[in-house]
Every structure is written in C-alpha cells, then in structure tokens.
Amino acid sequence: MALLAVIGTLTFSSCQKDFIELAPEFTLDADINPSTMEQVEQVLNGAYAGLRAADYYGSGSGTGSVSAIMPDVLSDNLFETPQSLANSRAMSQFAFQINTDQITNFYNAGYKVVSSANIVLQNVDKFATAANAKQVNRIKGQALALRALAHFDMFKYFAENYDRNSTTTLALNYSKEFKIDASAKPSRLTNKAFYDELLADLNAAQGFLGDVDNATFFVNGQARPRLALAAVHLLKARVFLYGQLYPEAIASATAGIALAPALVNSQTTFSGMYNQTAAGEIIWNVQFDANQGGPTLLAYFATQEVSYFRPALEIVTAAGTTGLIRLADIRYSAYFANIRPITALPQALALIKYKGKAALSNANANFIAMKTAELYLIRAEAYAKGSPAQEALAMTDLNTLRTARISGYVPEVLVGAALLDAIANERRREFVGEGHRYFDLKRTTRTLTRGSTCGAGATISPITKCSLASTAREWSFPITQDLTNANNNLQQNPSWR
C-alpha cells in the first residue's frame, strides 16, 4: 500500500488546506503525485492503512487504541488491573497534560489519513473519463467519507462541546487540500464552520457512493473493510445525534437500516463478527490483516492472556447473574471470558472480543467500527429526544434490538427518563470496548462515576480518580505543546489555558 513517509509534526494552513511542517525525508512520487488511476487507488489504500496506526484504531502493548478501546478506558466501562503496564495511566487517571505524547500522536495520525484522502481527491479527476465515471464515484465517495471520519474522530476529543451551531466553541481545522508548506499556520474553526464542512463532505460522499462501478468491492469475505453507502448514512446519523439534530438523525438512521444487514440473533453469527468467521451485521470494520496488529492490546494481551483493563462489574460478572450483560445475552460469551482471573476480584472477566480471528488468540483482529445495532440505537435516542418525543417508536427500536440479543426477552414499555436511561444502558451493553462510552457521557453532559472497583486499593486497581464532573476540563484533549510549537495559531481550549 502506498504510504507517505514524513518526519515532523503536522501543521495546517487554513480551513481549506493541510500541510506538512518539515519536508519529507523521502517520498514516493506516486504517493503525492499519482500518475495513473491505479496509483490513485493505492493512495486510497494508504488512507485506510493509516487507520491502523497504534495511536488511532490500532494499539501497542498497553497503550494506543485512541479511537477504539481508549474511550472505554476513559469512562466507567473498564478498570485498570494489577497486571497493567501503566503505559496509559495518564489517560485512565485523567492526568494527561499539554505534554502528553499520545495526544500529539493521535492528532498526527488522524491528519495523516486526511492527507491521503486529500491527495486522492486532488488527483482522481485527472484520470476521469466517460467510461470510468462510476469508478471515479467509488473512489471519491470513499475519500470524502474517510476525510469526514478522521476529522470527526478527532473533533470528538478536542472540542469542548458538540453544539452544532456554536460560533465560539473551538473545533479543529477542516483540511481539504494537500500541499507542503512550512509557513502555513491555520487557526481552528468554530463548531458551526466545522460541522458545515463535515456535513458537506458526507453529503457529497453519499451522492458518489450511490452510483459505483462495483458493489462487491466493499466486501472481503466475512469483513467489510471499505466505507460503502450504508456506512455514510450511519456516520451522518452519528454526527446528527452528537449535534442534537434529531429529525436528521432519524432520517439518516432509517436510510442506513434500509441498506444494512439485519440484526443478528444467533450466538454463532454474532461471535463470528468479532473473529471474522461471519459478517453478521458489520457495516464497516477497520481491517487488520496478518502481521498488522489489532485494536486490543491496550486492554487484553491475547498471546499472554493478560488483561491490562477489565470490564467493570456493573457491566458483567463471572457468575453472569448481575450486571448489564448476563448469561442469556449473546453478547456475554462473544465479549467476555474468565481468563486468568484476578485473585482479589475473581468476578472480573477479560474482554476477549478482539483476541484473534477464527480460533487464534494473537490479538490480530478487526475492529468493528460500524454495525446495524448502532443505527437502531441512534434512531431510538433521536425518537426519544425529539420535539415532540416519539417514545413508542423509540421503544420499538429498543425492544427490537433487545429481542435479537437476549434469549427470552419480554418487551417493555418505558417513557420519559426511564426510557432515556434504558437507551443509554443499551448503548453501554452493545458497545463495550467499541469506542463510544466516553463520548456518550460527554455529549449528554453526565457526570462520570466509576464503579465498585475504583479506589478500592492497588490489589484490585491502581486507579483512584473515580469521578469526573460534567464541567471538568478532561472531557476534551488539550492542544499539546508540540502542536503549538509547530503552529502558534492553534488556539488552546479555554479550559486548558
């Protein structure tokens, strides 16, 4: 795959451009100036490859996985164990600062994906003909979707709130052009300007991906490693939910459900989604092939069966009779196992959903970033929070998902706060270890309250930071010193000044 090799910190010129601060040590000309459509597709492959970076969706030994498992570490879903290497303790203890390398690395990893997408978009039309118009659509649609995804992944961490119309909250630069220029020093956009750019990309991607040359291109056996039209609908629905645009979230989720696979109610198929023996309801996964690592090492070191972080007892226990996920739920055995239990806390299970493909236990697994269940949960929440609320429709979506997941489930009728709490709990069940919980708490301005394992002593967990007020500055990442050294126009978040 084509990859751009660079030295230095990324900086960005304006709301329209992205730049590399220092000249590359070396480049392959095809990476930045492709001369054929085949080379354009190679650069697109490079954009997808960038998602596997150890500080993006990938992970190293006891660190990384910033958009995969880290949001669970930062929340009340996972707790640090005595087996931990303490590599990510600054994150789990909310002790990260403006000199935390992991934040800088994530920022750079995200914008490297954006850079590759921009190279594709700047060059693909050079090779467009009447005969390959649908191929051009397929390439453009993916590049636009990748550009939007990477920007939104970073925005979720760096913005202090998700107000779609705020003209004062700082988002990030929305980079739309690749160019090497050491003098470029852009400022951050406001939330409103950022959302405008983001939604424009997603709307354009939706148009292109609705008319492509090869629908099977997005499928690879039991994996779904390419962003197709259903993924764009889901990402739009996710963006609208964060921005509290509930009618729009309902419309996008409904469009996604019409294209997405059906909800899974089989244990074999559901578990197979995570070990690549079944496609199930996968809409899009970050692909990790052999020798490319995986997302799980921050939480579970599969080859040694060591759990650096384990699920909170409020989610699941070894007995399977308490917590949000119990024995009758197909998520129980797909997500967890009683491997090398902690002597002082034998009820705490290991998170094994990414332990490996088929029967392997080598941490080489795909990360399921989008699946059909999310569309139902987005729509349920949007129905419940809309004005006027449509609680019966919200309850229908919630009951539909629970019926697929829980053997013997009896549908409920809930309204008001009880319905909203039930949807939040269902998101917690469905997405444990899938990168949602920290942001779910942040966007709903809830206080983070860690459970019974927090502060109980080093024999169980070394973490003592057991709550985080909804107004705390740790709900956003700071712009790090390395980044401001490279670009002194990158304004710091007010809470970090």
C-alpha positions as CSV (number, residue, x, y, z in Angstrom):
1,M,0.0,0.0,0.0
2,A,1.1,3.5,-0.7
3,L,2.2,5.4,2.3
4,L,3.6,8.9,2.8
5,A,6.7,8.8,4.9
6,V,7.3,12.1,6.8
7,I,9.3,13.5,9.7
8,G,8.0,16.1,12.0
9,T,4.7,17.4,13.4
10,L,1.8,18.0,11.0
11,T,0.5,21.6,10.8
12,F,-2.2,23.1,8.7
13,S,-2.6,26.2,6.7
14,S,-6.2,27.3,6.8
15,C,-9.7,25.8,6.9
16,Q,-9.1,24.6,3.3
17,K,-5.6,23.2,3.4
18,D,-3.3,20.8,5.2
19,F,0.5,20.9,5.1
20,I,3.5,19.1,6.5
21,E,5.8,21.2,8.6
22,L,9.1,19.7,7.5
23,A,10.0,18.4,4.1
24,P,9.7,14.6,3.8
25,E,12.9,12.7,4.3
26,F,11.7,10.7,1.3
27,T,8.6,10.3,-0.7
28,L,7.4,8.0,-3.5
29,D,6.2,10.3,-6.2
30,A,3.1,8.2,-6.7
31,D,2.1,9.0,-3.1
32,I,1.8,12.7,-3.6
33,N,1.5,13.0,-7.4
34,P,-0.1,9.8,-8.7
35,S,0.2,9.4,-12.5
36,T,-2.5,6.7,-13.1
37,M,-5.9,5.7,-11.7
38,E,-4.2,2.6,-10.2
39,Q,-1.8,4.8,-8.2
40,V,-4.8,6.9,-7.0
41,E,-6.4,3.7,-5.7
42,Q,-3.1,2.9,-4.0
43,V,-3.1,6.2,-2.2
44,L,-6.7,5.4,-1.1
45,N,-5.4,2.1,0.3
46,G,-2.8,4.2,2.2
47,A,-5.6,6.3,3.8
48,Y,-7.3,3.1,5.1
49,A,-3.9,1.8,6.3
50,G,-3.5,5.0,8.3
51,L,-6.4,4.0,10.5
52,R,-4.3,1.1,11.8
53,A,-1.8,3.4,13.4
54,A,-1.0,2.5,17.0
55,D,-2.5,5.7,18.3
56,Y,-5.6,5.7,16.1
57,Y,-7.6,2.4,15.9
58,G,-4.6,0.2,16.4
59,S,-2.7,-0.4,19.7
60,G,0.6,-1.2,21.1
61,S,1.5,-3.1,24.3
62,G,-0.6,-1.4,26.9
63,T,-1.2,1.9,25.0
64,G,-2.8,3.3,21.9
65,S,-6.2,2.4,20.5
66,V,-7.3,6.0,20.9
67,S,-10.5,5.7,18.8
68,A,-11.1,2.0,19.6
69,I,-10.7,1.0,23.3
70,M,-9.4,4.2,24.9
71,P,-12.9,5.8,25.2
72,D,-13.9,2.8,27.4
73,V,-10.7,3.2,29.5
74,L,-11.5,6.9,29.9
75,S,-15.0,6.1,31.1
76,D,-16.7,3.8,33.6
77,N,-16.6,0.7,31.3
78,L,-13.1,-0.7,32.0
79,F,-10.9,-0.6,35.1
80,E,-7.1,-0.9,35.3
81,T,-5.9,-4.2,36.8
82,P,-2.7,-5.0,38.8
83,Q,-1.5,-6.7,35.5
84,S,-1.3,-3.3,33.8
85,L,2.0,-1.9,32.5
86,A,0.7,1.6,33.5
87,N,1.5,2.8,29.9
88,S,-1.9,4.6,29.7
89,R,-2.3,5.5,33.3
90,A,-2.1,9.2,32.5
91,M,-5.2,8.7,30.4
92,S,-7.2,6.5,32.7
93,Q,-6.3,8.6,35.7
94,F,-7.2,11.8,33.8
95,A,-3.7,13.1,34.4
96,F,-3.0,13.9,30.7
97,Q,-1.5,17.3,30.1
98,I,-0.3,19.5,27.2
99,N,2.9,17.5,27.0
100,T,1.2,14.1,26.7
101,D,2.7,12.4,23.6
102,Q,-0.3,10.1,23.0
103,I,-2.5,13.1,22.3
104,T,0.0,14.6,19.8
105,N,0.4,11.2,18.1
106,F,-3.4,10.7,17.7
107,Y,-3.7,14.2,16.2
108,N,-1.0,13.5,13.7
109,A,-2.4,10.0,12.9
110,G,-5.8,11.5,12.1
111,Y,-4.4,14.2,9.8
112,K,-2.2,11.7,8.0
113,V,-5.4,9.9,7.0
114,V,-6.9,13.2,5.9
115,S,-3.7,14.0,3.9
116,S,-4.0,10.7,1.9
117,A,-7.7,11.4,1.3
118,N,-6.9,14.9,0.0
119,I,-4.2,13.5,-2.4
120,V,-6.9,11.2,-3.8
121,L,-9.4,14.0,-4.2
122,Q,-6.9,16.3,-5.8
123,N,-5.8,13.8,-8.4
124,V,-8.7,11.4,-9.3
125,D,-10.4,13.7,-11.8
126,K,-7.2,13.8,-13.9
127,F,-7.9,10.3,-15.0
128,A,-11.7,10.5,-15.2
129,T,-13.4,9.5,-18.5
130,A,-16.9,8.8,-19.5
131,A,-16.1,5.1,-19.3
132,N,-14.8,5.1,-15.7
133,A,-17.3,7.6,-14.2
134,K,-18.6,5.0,-11.7
135,Q,-15.1,4.0,-10.7
136,V,-14.4,7.7,-10.0
137,N,-17.5,7.9,-7.9
138,R,-16.4,4.9,-5.9
139,I,-13.0,6.4,-5.2
140,K,-14.2,9.9,-4.5
141,G,-17.0,8.7,-2.2
142,Q,-14.6,6.7,0.0
143,A,-12.0,9.5,0.1
144,L,-14.7,12.0,1.2
145,A,-16.0,9.6,3.8
146,L,-12.5,8.9,5.2
147,R,-11.8,12.6,5.3
148,A,-15.0,13.2,7.3
149,L,-14.5,10.2,9.6
150,A,-10.9,11.2,10.5
151,H,-11.9,14.8,11.2
152,F,-14.9,13.7,13.3
153,D,-12.9,11.2,15.3
154,M,-10.5,14.0,16.3
155,F,-13.3,16.5,16.9
156,K,-14.9,14.3,19.4
157,Y,-11.9,14.5,21.6
158,F,-10.7,18.1,21.1
159,A,-13.9,20.1,21.0
160,E,-15.2,21.1,24.4
161,N,-18.8,20.5,23.4
162,Y,-20.7,19.3,20.3
163,D,-23.1,22.2,19.8
164,R,-23.7,22.2,16.0
165,N,-24.4,25.9,15.8
166,S,-21.8,27.3,18.2
167,T,-19.7,30.2,16.8
168,T,-17.5,30.3,19.8
169,T,-16.6,26.7,20.6
170,L,-13.3,25.7,19.0
171,A,-13.4,22.6,16.8
172,L,-10.4,21.8,14.6
173,N,-9.1,22.9,11.2
174,Y,-11.0,21.1,8.4
175,S,-8.3,20.2,5.9
176,K,-9.3,20.0,2.3
177,E,-6.1,20.3,0.3
178,F,-2.7,18.6,0.5
179,K,0.3,20.9,0.0
180,I,3.8,21.0,1.5
181,D,4.3,24.5,3.1
182,A,6.3,25.0,6.3
183,S,5.0,28.6,6.7
184,A,1.3,27.6,6.8
185,K,-0.2,28.2,10.3
186,P,-4.0,27.9,10.3
187,S,-6.4,28.5,13.2
188,R,-9.1,26.2,14.5
189,L,-12.6,26.5,13.1
190,T,-15.6,27.1,15.2
191,N,-18.1,24.2,15.7
192,K,-20.5,25.7,13.2
193,A,-17.9,26.1,10.5
194,F,-16.5,22.6,11.2
195,Y,-19.9,20.9,11.0
196,D,-20.7,22.8,7.8
197,E,-17.5,21.3,6.2
198,L,-18.1,17.8,7.7
199,L,-21.7,17.5,6.5
200,A,-20.8,18.8,3.1
201,D,-18.3,16.0,2.7
202,L,-20.7,13.4,3.9
203,N,-23.5,14.6,1.6
204,A,-21.1,14.5,-1.3
205,A,-19.9,11.1,-0.3
206,Q,-23.5,9.9,-0.2
207,G,-24.1,11.1,-3.7
208,F,-21.0,9.4,-5.2
209,L,-21.4,6.1,-3.3
210,G,-24.9,5.8,-4.6
211,D,-23.6,5.1,-8.1
212,V,-20.5,3.0,-8.2
213,D,-18.9,0.5,-10.6
214,N,-18.6,-2.5,-8.2
215,A,-20.7,-3.0,-5.1
216,T,-18.7,-6.1,-4.2
217,F,-15.5,-4.0,-3.9
218,F,-16.6,-3.1,-0.3
219,V,-16.8,-6.7,0.8
220,N,-13.8,-9.0,1.6
221,G,-15.0,-12.4,2.7
222,Q,-16.5,-12.0,6.2
223,A,-15.1,-8.5,6.5
224,R,-16.3,-5.1,5.4
225,P,-13.1,-3.1,5.2
226,R,-14.4,-0.3,2.9
227,L,-16.7,2.6,3.6
228,A,-19.8,2.0,1.5
229,L,-23.1,3.9,1.3
230,A,-24.6,2.4,4.5
231,A,-21.5,3.5,6.4
232,V,-22.0,7.1,5.2
233,H,-25.6,7.0,6.4
234,L,-24.5,5.7,9.7
235,L,-21.8,8.3,10.1
236,K,-24.2,11.0,9.2
237,A,-26.7,9.7,11.8
238,R,-23.9,9.7,14.4
239,V,-22.9,13.2,13.6
240,F,-26.5,14.4,13.8
241,L,-27.0,12.7,17.1
242,Y,-23.9,14.4,18.6
243,G,-25.2,17.7,17.2
244,Q,-28.7,17.1,18.6
245,L,-30.3,17.3,15.2
246,Y,-32.8,14.6,15.9
247,P,-35.1,14.6,12.8
248,E,-32.0,14.4,10.7
249,A,-30.6,11.6,12.8
250,I,-33.8,9.7,12.4
251,A,-33.8,10.1,8.6
252,S,-30.1,9.1,8.2
253,A,-30.5,6.1,10.6
254,T,-33.6,4.9,8.7
255,A,-31.8,5.2,5.4
256,G,-28.9,3.2,6.9
257,I,-31.2,0.5,8.2
258,A,-32.7,0.0,4.7
259,L,-29.2,-0.8,3.4
260,A,-27.6,-2.5,6.4
261,P,-27.6,-6.2,7.2
262,A,-30.3,-7.5,9.5
263,L,-29.8,-7.6,13.3
264,V,-28.1,-10.8,14.4
265,N,-29.8,-13.1,16.9
266,S,-27.6,-16.1,16.6
267,Q,-24.7,-16.7,19.0
268,T,-22.5,-18.3,16.3
269,T,-23.1,-15.4,13.9
270,F,-22.8,-12.7,16.5
271,S,-19.5,-14.1,17.9
272,G,-18.3,-14.7,14.3
273,M,-18.4,-10.9,13.7
274,Y,-15.6,-10.5,16.1
275,N,-13.4,-13.4,15.0
276,Q,-14.1,-13.0,11.2
277,T,-16.0,-16.2,10.8
278,A,-19.2,-14.4,10.0
279,A,-20.1,-11.0,8.5
280,G,-23.2,-10.7,10.6
281,E,-24.4,-7.1,10.9
282,I,-21.0,-5.4,10.2
283,I,-21.4,-2.3,8.1
284,W,-17.7,-1.3,8.3
285,N,-14.7,-2.6,10.1
286,V,-11.1,-1.3,10.4
287,Q,-9.2,-4.2,8.8
288,F,-6.1,-5.7,10.4
289,D,-4.6,-8.4,8.3
290,A,-1.9,-10.9,9.3
291,N,1.1,-9.1,11.0
292,Q,-0.8,-5.8,11.1
293,G,-1.6,-5.9,14.8
294,G,-5.1,-5.2,16.1
295,P,-7.1,-2.9,18.4
296,T,-7.0,-4.9,21.7
297,L,-3.5,-4.7,23.2
298,L,-4.5,-1.7,25.4
299,A,-7.0,-3.9,27.2
300,Y,-6.0,-7.5,26.6
301,F,-2.7,-9.0,25.6
302,A,-4.0,-12.1,23.9
303,T,-0.8,-14.1,23.4
304,Q,0.0,-13.9,27.1
305,E,-3.7,-13.9,28.2
306,V,-3.0,-10.8,30.3
307,S,-5.7,-8.2,31.0
308,Y,-4.4,-4.7,31.5
309,F,-8.0,-3.5,31.7
310,R,-11.2,-5.5,32.5
311,P,-14.9,-4.7,32.3
312,A,-16.5,-3.1,35.3
313,L,-18.6,-5.3,37.5
314,E,-21.5,-3.1,36.7
315,I,-21.4,-4.4,33.2
316,V,-20.7,-8.1,33.7
317,T,-19.5,-10.6,36.2
318,A,-18.2,-14.2,36.0
319,A,-21.4,-15.5,37.5
320,G,-23.4,-13.9,34.8
321,T,-26.4,-13.1,37.1
322,T,-25.7,-9.5,37.8
323,G,-24.6,-6.5,35.7
324,L,-25.9,-5.2,32.5
325,I,-24.9,-8.2,30.4
326,R,-26.0,-11.6,31.7
327,L,-25.8,-15.2,30.6
328,A,-28.9,-15.1,28.4
329,D,-27.4,-12.3,26.3
330,I,-25.4,-13.4,23.2
331,R,-23.0,-10.5,23.9
332,Y,-21.9,-12.3,27.1
333,S,-19.8,-15.1,25.6
334,A,-18.9,-13.0,22.5
335,Y,-17.4,-10.3,24.5
336,F,-16.0,-11.8,27.7
337,A,-14.2,-14.9,29.2
338,N,-13.0,-15.9,32.6
339,I,-9.3,-16.0,31.7
340,R,-6.6,-15.6,34.4
341,P,-8.9,-14.0,36.9
342,I,-7.6,-11.5,39.5
343,T,-7.2,-13.3,42.8
344,A,-8.6,-10.4,44.8
345,L,-11.5,-10.0,42.3
346,P,-12.4,-13.3,40.7
347,Q,-15.7,-12.0,39.4
348,A,-13.9,-9.6,36.9
349,L,-13.8,-11.1,33.4
350,A,-11.4,-10.5,30.5
351,L,-12.5,-8.5,27.4
352,I,-11.8,-11.0,24.6
353,K,-13.8,-9.8,21.7
354,Y,-10.7,-8.9,19.7
355,K,-8.5,-11.8,20.8
356,G,-8.0,-13.1,17.2
357,K,-9.5,-14.5,14.1
358,A,-11.1,-17.9,13.9
359,A,-9.6,-20.0,16.8
360,L,-6.4,-17.9,17.0
361,S,-5.5,-15.9,20.1
362,N,-2.9,-13.5,18.8
363,A,-4.6,-10.1,19.1
364,N,-4.8,-9.8,15.3
365,A,-8.5,-8.9,14.9
366,N,-10.6,-6.4,13.0
367,F,-12.2,-3.5,14.8
368,I,-16.0,-3.3,14.2
369,A,-16.5,0.5,13.9
370,M,-20.0,0.4,12.5
371,K,-22.7,-2.2,12.8
372,T,-26.5,-2.3,12.3
373,A,-27.2,-2.1,16.1
374,E,-25.9,1.4,16.2
375,L,-28.5,2.6,13.7
376,Y,-31.3,1.3,15.8
377,L,-29.9,2.9,19.0
378,I,-29.3,6.2,17.3
379,R,-32.8,6.2,16.0
380,A,-34.3,5.2,19.3
381,E,-32.4,8.0,21.1
382,A,-33.4,10.6,18.5
383,Y,-37.1,9.5,18.7
384,A,-37.0,9.8,22.5
385,K,-35.3,13.2,22.5
386,G,-37.1,14.8,19.6
387,S,-39.7,17.5,19.9
388,P,-42.2,16.2,20.2
389,A,-40.8,12.9,21.6
390,Q,-41.9,9.7,19.8
391,E,-41.5,7.4,22.7
392,A,-43.5,4.5,21.3
393,L,-41.2,4.4,18.2
394,A,-38.1,4.7,20.4
395,M,-39.4,1.7,22.5
396,T,-40.0,-0.3,19.3
397,D,-36.4,0.1,18.2
398,L,-35.0,-0.7,21.7
399,N,-37.2,-3.8,22.0
400,T,-36.2,-4.9,18.5
401,L,-32.5,-4.8,19.4
402,R,-33.0,-6.5,22.8
403,T,-35.1,-9.3,21.3
404,A,-32.3,-10.0,18.9
405,R,-29.7,-10.1,21.7
406,I,-31.4,-11.6,24.8
407,S,-33.0,-15.0,24.9
408,G,-36.5,-14.9,26.4
409,Y,-36.6,-11.1,26.4
410,V,-40.0,-9.7,27.2
411,P,-40.6,-6.3,25.5
412,E,-41.0,-3.4,27.9
413,V,-42.9,-0.1,27.8
414,L,-40.9,2.8,29.1
415,V,-41.3,6.6,28.9
416,G,-39.5,9.7,30.0
417,A,-36.3,9.5,32.0
418,A,-36.6,5.7,32.3
419,L,-36.6,5.3,28.5
420,L,-33.6,7.5,28.1
421,D,-31.7,5.6,30.8
422,A,-32.6,2.3,29.1
423,I,-31.3,3.5,25.8
424,A,-28.1,4.7,27.4
425,N,-27.7,1.4,29.2
426,E,-28.3,-0.5,26.0
427,R,-25.6,1.5,24.2
428,R,-23.3,0.6,27.1
429,R,-24.1,-3.1,26.7
430,E,-23.8,-3.1,22.9
431,F,-20.6,-1.0,22.6
432,V,-18.4,-2.0,25.5
433,G,-14.9,-1.9,24.1
434,E,-16.0,-0.3,20.9
435,G,-15.2,3.3,21.5
436,H,-18.4,5.0,22.4
437,R,-18.9,5.3,26.2
438,Y,-16.7,8.3,27.0
439,F,-18.3,10.3,24.2
440,D,-21.8,9.2,25.2
441,L,-21.2,10.6,28.6
442,K,-19.6,13.8,27.2
443,R,-22.3,14.6,24.7
444,T,-25.1,14.1,27.3
445,T,-23.2,16.1,29.9
446,R,-23.3,13.4,32.5
447,T,-21.0,13.1,35.5
448,L,-18.7,10.1,35.1
449,T,-19.0,7.9,38.2
450,R,-16.7,4.8,38.2
451,G,-18.0,1.7,39.9
452,S,-17.1,-0.6,42.8
453,T,-13.5,-1.4,41.5
454,C,-12.3,2.2,41.6
455,G,-10.3,3.4,44.6
456,A,-10.6,0.0,46.2
457,G,-6.8,-0.3,46.6
458,A,-3.8,-1.4,44.5
459,T,-4.7,-5.1,45.0
460,I,-7.6,-4.6,42.6
461,S,-7.0,-1.4,40.7
462,P,-4.4,1.4,40.9
463,I,-6.9,4.0,39.6
464,T,-8.1,6.4,42.3
465,K,-9.8,9.0,40.0
466,C,-13.4,7.7,40.5
467,S,-15.5,10.6,39.2
468,L,-15.4,13.4,36.7
469,A,-17.8,16.3,36.8
470,S,-19.6,17.3,33.6
471,T,-17.7,20.6,33.7
472,A,-14.2,19.1,34.1
473,R,-11.6,20.1,31.5
474,E,-10.7,16.4,31.0
475,W,-13.7,16.0,28.7
476,S,-11.6,17.5,26.0
477,F,-8.0,17.0,24.9
478,P,-5.7,20.0,25.1
479,I,-3.8,21.2,22.1
480,T,-0.3,19.9,23.1
481,Q,2.9,21.9,23.3
482,D,4.4,20.0,20.4
483,L,1.5,21.1,18.2
484,T,1.6,24.8,19.3
485,N,5.3,24.8,18.8
486,A,4.8,23.8,15.2
487,N,1.8,26.2,14.8
488,N,1.3,29.1,17.2
489,N,-2.0,29.9,15.6
490,L,-3.6,26.7,17.1
491,Q,-5.7,28.2,19.9
492,Q,-5.8,26.3,23.2
493,N,-9.1,25.1,24.6
494,P,-10.3,27.7,27.2
495,S,-10.5,25.2,30.0
496,W,-6.8,24.3,29.4
497,R,-5.4,27.8,29.4
